[in-house]
Amino acid sequence: MSGFDLNKLMQQASAMQQQMEQAREELAGETVEASAGGGMVTVKATGAGEITEVKIAKEAIDPDDPEMLEDTIVAAVNEALRAAENLAQTKLGGAVGGLDLPPGLGLPGL
């Protein structure tokens, strides 16, 4: 590994950590929204994956079929969480892109 500069790598890792922390803070302030059942159930979540709101249209409430409403809520929550995860990957992906690792260093996840 000739030409490998550990100090430079540590500086890059520190900068990356700061960028990731800033991106996480931004994510917590952003909101995504998803719906299911033709808009009968709407769920909002933060970019950090925290559910902040669930709205259920009164037409979605059928006392004879509570399972349908349950399934619709689960579908909307899962879609909102997927949207939050996609937002997080978009924001956090840029934070790790600038790390200059030597080939074969073998750091998993980077």
PyMOL CGO cylinders between C-alpha atoms (Angstrom):
from pymol import cmd
from pymol.cgo import CYLINDER

trace = [
    CYLINDER, 0.00, 0.00, 0.00, 2.59, 2.53, -1.02, 0.3, 1, 1, 1, 1, 1, 1,
    CYLINDER, 2.59, 2.53, -1.02, 1.46, 6.12, -1.00, 0.3, 1, 1, 1, 1, 1, 1,
    CYLINDER, 1.46, 6.12, -1.00, -1.20, 5.43, 1.65, 0.3, 1, 1, 1, 1, 1, 1,
    CYLINDER, -1.20, 5.43, 1.65, -1.58, 8.44, 3.96, 0.3, 1, 1, 1, 1, 1, 1,
    CYLINDER, -1.58, 8.44, 3.96, -3.32, 7.48, 7.20, 0.3, 1, 1, 1, 1, 1, 1,
    CYLINDER, -3.32, 7.48, 7.20, -3.52, 11.11, 8.37, 0.3, 1, 1, 1, 1, 1, 1,
    CYLINDER, -3.52, 11.11, 8.37, -5.31, 12.10, 5.17, 0.3, 1, 1, 1, 1, 1, 1,
    CYLINDER, -5.31, 12.10, 5.17, -7.70, 9.17, 5.57, 0.3, 1, 1, 1, 1, 1, 1,
    CYLINDER, -7.70, 9.17, 5.57, -8.46, 10.17, 9.18, 0.3, 1, 1, 1, 1, 1, 1,
    CYLINDER, -8.46, 10.17, 9.18, -9.14, 13.78, 8.11, 0.3, 1, 1, 1, 1, 1, 1,
    CYLINDER, -9.14, 13.78, 8.11, -11.48, 12.54, 5.38, 0.3, 1, 1, 1, 1, 1, 1,
    CYLINDER, -11.48, 12.54, 5.38, -13.26, 10.23, 7.83, 0.3, 1, 1, 1, 1, 1, 1,
    CYLINDER, -13.26, 10.23, 7.83, -13.74, 13.10, 10.28, 0.3, 1, 1, 1, 1, 1, 1,
    CYLINDER, -13.74, 13.10, 10.28, -15.14, 15.36, 7.56, 0.3, 1, 1, 1, 1, 1, 1,
    CYLINDER, -15.14, 15.36, 7.56, -17.42, 12.56, 6.41, 0.3, 1, 1, 1, 1, 1, 1,
    CYLINDER, -17.42, 12.56, 6.41, -18.69, 12.06, 9.97, 0.3, 1, 1, 1, 1, 1, 1,
    CYLINDER, -18.69, 12.06, 9.97, -19.51, 15.76, 10.25, 0.3, 1, 1, 1, 1, 1, 1,
    CYLINDER, -19.51, 15.76, 10.25, -21.33, 15.70, 6.91, 0.3, 1, 1, 1, 1, 1, 1,
    CYLINDER, -21.33, 15.70, 6.91, -23.33, 12.63, 7.95, 0.3, 1, 1, 1, 1, 1, 1,
    CYLINDER, -23.33, 12.63, 7.95, -24.35, 14.24, 11.24, 0.3, 1, 1, 1, 1, 1, 1,
    CYLINDER, -24.35, 14.24, 11.24, -25.48, 17.37, 9.42, 0.3, 1, 1, 1, 1, 1, 1,
    CYLINDER, -25.48, 17.37, 9.42, -27.45, 15.26, 6.92, 0.3, 1, 1, 1, 1, 1, 1,
    CYLINDER, -27.45, 15.26, 6.92, -29.13, 13.36, 9.79, 0.3, 1, 1, 1, 1, 1, 1,
    CYLINDER, -29.13, 13.36, 9.79, -30.16, 16.63, 11.42, 0.3, 1, 1, 1, 1, 1, 1,
    CYLINDER, -30.16, 16.63, 11.42, -31.60, 17.84, 8.11, 0.3, 1, 1, 1, 1, 1, 1,
    CYLINDER, -31.60, 17.84, 8.11, -33.46, 14.54, 7.67, 0.3, 1, 1, 1, 1, 1, 1,
    CYLINDER, -33.46, 14.54, 7.67, -35.16, 14.92, 11.04, 0.3, 1, 1, 1, 1, 1, 1,
    CYLINDER, -35.16, 14.92, 11.04, -36.61, 18.22, 9.79, 0.3, 1, 1, 1, 1, 1, 1,
    CYLINDER, -36.61, 18.22, 9.79, -37.91, 16.89, 6.47, 0.3, 1, 1, 1, 1, 1, 1,
    CYLINDER, -37.91, 16.89, 6.47, -41.26, 15.19, 5.95, 0.3, 1, 1, 1, 1, 1, 1,
    CYLINDER, -41.26, 15.19, 5.95, -42.42, 12.55, 3.50, 0.3, 1, 1, 1, 1, 1, 1,
    CYLINDER, -42.42, 12.55, 3.50, -46.01, 11.50, 2.90, 0.3, 1, 1, 1, 1, 1, 1,
    CYLINDER, -46.01, 11.50, 2.90, -47.57, 8.31, 1.59, 0.3, 1, 1, 1, 1, 1, 1,
    CYLINDER, -47.57, 8.31, 1.59, -51.09, 7.02, 1.20, 0.3, 1, 1, 1, 1, 1, 1,
    CYLINDER, -51.09, 7.02, 1.20, -52.88, 3.74, 0.60, 0.3, 1, 1, 1, 1, 1, 1,
    CYLINDER, -52.88, 3.74, 0.60, -56.37, 2.57, -0.20, 0.3, 1, 1, 1, 1, 1, 1,
    CYLINDER, -56.37, 2.57, -0.20, -56.87, 5.23, -2.83, 0.3, 1, 1, 1, 1, 1, 1,
    CYLINDER, -56.87, 5.23, -2.83, -55.97, 7.96, -0.37, 0.3, 1, 1, 1, 1, 1, 1,
    CYLINDER, -55.97, 7.96, -0.37, -58.18, 6.64, 2.44, 0.3, 1, 1, 1, 1, 1, 1,
    CYLINDER, -58.18, 6.64, 2.44, -55.17, 6.45, 4.78, 0.3, 1, 1, 1, 1, 1, 1,
    CYLINDER, -55.17, 6.45, 4.78, -52.35, 9.00, 4.67, 0.3, 1, 1, 1, 1, 1, 1,
    CYLINDER, -52.35, 9.00, 4.67, -49.17, 8.79, 6.74, 0.3, 1, 1, 1, 1, 1, 1,
    CYLINDER, -49.17, 8.79, 6.74, -46.47, 11.40, 7.27, 0.3, 1, 1, 1, 1, 1, 1,
    CYLINDER, -46.47, 11.40, 7.27, -42.98, 10.57, 8.51, 0.3, 1, 1, 1, 1, 1, 1,
    CYLINDER, -42.98, 10.57, 8.51, -39.76, 12.46, 9.05, 0.3, 1, 1, 1, 1, 1, 1,
    CYLINDER, -39.76, 12.46, 9.05, -36.71, 11.69, 6.94, 0.3, 1, 1, 1, 1, 1, 1,
    CYLINDER, -36.71, 11.69, 6.94, -35.34, 10.06, 10.09, 0.3, 1, 1, 1, 1, 1, 1,
    CYLINDER, -35.34, 10.06, 10.09, -38.14, 7.45, 9.91, 0.3, 1, 1, 1, 1, 1, 1,
    CYLINDER, -38.14, 7.45, 9.91, -40.40, 8.73, 12.69, 0.3, 1, 1, 1, 1, 1, 1,
    CYLINDER, -40.40, 8.73, 12.69, -44.14, 8.57, 11.99, 0.3, 1, 1, 1, 1, 1, 1,
    CYLINDER, -44.14, 8.57, 11.99, -45.62, 12.00, 12.78, 0.3, 1, 1, 1, 1, 1, 1,
    CYLINDER, -45.62, 12.00, 12.78, -49.17, 11.79, 11.49, 0.3, 1, 1, 1, 1, 1, 1,
    CYLINDER, -49.17, 11.79, 11.49, -51.80, 9.26, 10.40, 0.3, 1, 1, 1, 1, 1, 1,
    CYLINDER, -51.80, 9.26, 10.40, -55.04, 10.42, 8.77, 0.3, 1, 1, 1, 1, 1, 1,
    CYLINDER, -55.04, 10.42, 8.77, -57.93, 8.06, 8.12, 0.3, 1, 1, 1, 1, 1, 1,
    CYLINDER, -57.93, 8.06, 8.12, -60.89, 9.05, 5.97, 0.3, 1, 1, 1, 1, 1, 1,
    CYLINDER, -60.89, 9.05, 5.97, -64.17, 8.25, 7.69, 0.3, 1, 1, 1, 1, 1, 1,
    CYLINDER, -64.17, 8.25, 7.69, -65.20, 6.28, 4.60, 0.3, 1, 1, 1, 1, 1, 1,
    CYLINDER, -65.20, 6.28, 4.60, -62.35, 3.87, 5.34, 0.3, 1, 1, 1, 1, 1, 1,
    CYLINDER, -62.35, 3.87, 5.34, -63.88, 2.85, 8.68, 0.3, 1, 1, 1, 1, 1, 1,
    CYLINDER, -63.88, 2.85, 8.68, -66.11, -0.18, 8.14, 0.3, 1, 1, 1, 1, 1, 1,
    CYLINDER, -66.11, -0.18, 8.14, -67.08, -1.78, 11.46, 0.3, 1, 1, 1, 1, 1, 1,
    CYLINDER, -67.08, -1.78, 11.46, -67.77, -5.04, 9.62, 0.3, 1, 1, 1, 1, 1, 1,
    CYLINDER, -67.77, -5.04, 9.62, -64.27, -5.16, 8.07, 0.3, 1, 1, 1, 1, 1, 1,
    CYLINDER, -64.27, -5.16, 8.07, -61.64, -3.83, 10.49, 0.3, 1, 1, 1, 1, 1, 1,
    CYLINDER, -61.64, -3.83, 10.49, -58.97, -6.01, 8.83, 0.3, 1, 1, 1, 1, 1, 1,
    CYLINDER, -58.97, -6.01, 8.83, -59.23, -3.96, 5.64, 0.3, 1, 1, 1, 1, 1, 1,
    CYLINDER, -59.23, -3.96, 5.64, -58.48, -0.75, 7.55, 0.3, 1, 1, 1, 1, 1, 1,
    CYLINDER, -58.48, -0.75, 7.55, -55.64, -2.44, 9.43, 0.3, 1, 1, 1, 1, 1, 1,
    CYLINDER, -55.64, -2.44, 9.43, -54.07, -3.62, 6.16, 0.3, 1, 1, 1, 1, 1, 1,
    CYLINDER, -54.07, -3.62, 6.16, -54.47, -0.18, 4.60, 0.3, 1, 1, 1, 1, 1, 1,
    CYLINDER, -54.47, -0.18, 4.60, -52.78, 1.50, 7.58, 0.3, 1, 1, 1, 1, 1, 1,
    CYLINDER, -52.78, 1.50, 7.58, -49.89, -0.98, 7.47, 0.3, 1, 1, 1, 1, 1, 1,
    CYLINDER, -49.89, -0.98, 7.47, -49.48, -0.38, 3.72, 0.3, 1, 1, 1, 1, 1, 1,
    CYLINDER, -49.48, -0.38, 3.72, -49.44, 3.41, 4.14, 0.3, 1, 1, 1, 1, 1, 1,
    CYLINDER, -49.44, 3.41, 4.14, -46.97, 3.27, 7.06, 0.3, 1, 1, 1, 1, 1, 1,
    CYLINDER, -46.97, 3.27, 7.06, -44.65, 0.95, 5.14, 0.3, 1, 1, 1, 1, 1, 1,
    CYLINDER, -44.65, 0.95, 5.14, -44.75, 3.22, 2.10, 0.3, 1, 1, 1, 1, 1, 1,
    CYLINDER, -44.75, 3.22, 2.10, -43.99, 6.28, 4.24, 0.3, 1, 1, 1, 1, 1, 1,
    CYLINDER, -43.99, 6.28, 4.24, -41.05, 4.48, 5.86, 0.3, 1, 1, 1, 1, 1, 1,
    CYLINDER, -41.05, 4.48, 5.86, -39.74, 3.45, 2.42, 0.3, 1, 1, 1, 1, 1, 1,
    CYLINDER, -39.74, 3.45, 2.42, -39.98, 7.07, 1.27, 0.3, 1, 1, 1, 1, 1, 1,
    CYLINDER, -39.98, 7.07, 1.27, -38.11, 8.20, 4.41, 0.3, 1, 1, 1, 1, 1, 1,
    CYLINDER, -38.11, 8.20, 4.41, -35.42, 5.58, 3.79, 0.3, 1, 1, 1, 1, 1, 1,
    CYLINDER, -35.42, 5.58, 3.79, -35.02, 6.68, 0.17, 0.3, 1, 1, 1, 1, 1, 1,
    CYLINDER, -35.02, 6.68, 0.17, -34.69, 10.28, 1.30, 0.3, 1, 1, 1, 1, 1, 1,
    CYLINDER, -34.69, 10.28, 1.30, -32.07, 9.25, 3.88, 0.3, 1, 1, 1, 1, 1, 1,
    CYLINDER, -32.07, 9.25, 3.88, -30.08, 7.29, 1.31, 0.3, 1, 1, 1, 1, 1, 1,
    CYLINDER, -30.08, 7.29, 1.31, -30.12, 10.27, -1.02, 0.3, 1, 1, 1, 1, 1, 1,
    CYLINDER, -30.12, 10.27, -1.02, -28.93, 12.66, 1.68, 0.3, 1, 1, 1, 1, 1, 1,
    CYLINDER, -28.93, 12.66, 1.68, -26.42, 10.35, 3.38, 0.3, 1, 1, 1, 1, 1, 1,
    CYLINDER, -26.42, 10.35, 3.38, -25.06, 8.88, 0.15, 0.3, 1, 1, 1, 1, 1, 1,
    CYLINDER, -25.06, 8.88, 0.15, -23.37, 12.15, -0.74, 0.3, 1, 1, 1, 1, 1, 1,
    CYLINDER, -23.37, 12.15, -0.74, -21.65, 12.28, 2.65, 0.3, 1, 1, 1, 1, 1, 1,
    CYLINDER, -21.65, 12.28, 2.65, -19.67, 9.07, 2.05, 0.3, 1, 1, 1, 1, 1, 1,
    CYLINDER, -19.67, 9.07, 2.05, -18.92, 9.65, -1.60, 0.3, 1, 1, 1, 1, 1, 1,
    CYLINDER, -18.92, 9.65, -1.60, -15.77, 11.71, -1.06, 0.3, 1, 1, 1, 1, 1, 1,
    CYLINDER, -15.77, 11.71, -1.06, -13.79, 9.24, 1.02, 0.3, 1, 1, 1, 1, 1, 1,
    CYLINDER, -13.79, 9.24, 1.02, -10.57, 8.34, -0.80, 0.3, 1, 1, 1, 1, 1, 1,
    CYLINDER, -10.57, 8.34, -0.80, -9.91, 4.75, 0.28, 0.3, 1, 1, 1, 1, 1, 1,
    CYLINDER, -9.91, 4.75, 0.28, -7.03, 2.79, -1.22, 0.3, 1, 1, 1, 1, 1, 1,
    CYLINDER, -7.03, 2.79, -1.22, -8.10, -0.31, -3.18, 0.3, 1, 1, 1, 1, 1, 1,
    CYLINDER, -8.10, -0.31, -3.18, -8.28, -3.46, -1.11, 0.3, 1, 1, 1, 1, 1, 1,
    CYLINDER, -8.28, -3.46, -1.11, -8.49, -1.71, 2.26, 0.3, 1, 1, 1, 1, 1, 1,
    CYLINDER, -8.49, -1.71, 2.26, -11.58, -3.82, 2.94, 0.3, 1, 1, 1, 1, 1, 1,
    CYLINDER, -11.58, -3.82, 2.94, -13.77, -1.52, 5.01, 0.3, 1, 1, 1, 1, 1, 1,
    CYLINDER, -13.77, -1.52, 5.01, -17.28, -2.94, 4.81, 0.3, 1, 1, 1, 1, 1, 1,
    CYLINDER, -17.28, -2.94, 4.81, -20.11, -0.54, 4.20, 0.3, 1, 1, 1, 1, 1, 1,
    CYLINDER, -20.11, -0.54, 4.20, -18.01, 2.21, 2.65, 0.3, 1, 1, 1, 1, 1, 1,
]
cmd.load_cgo(trace, "trace")
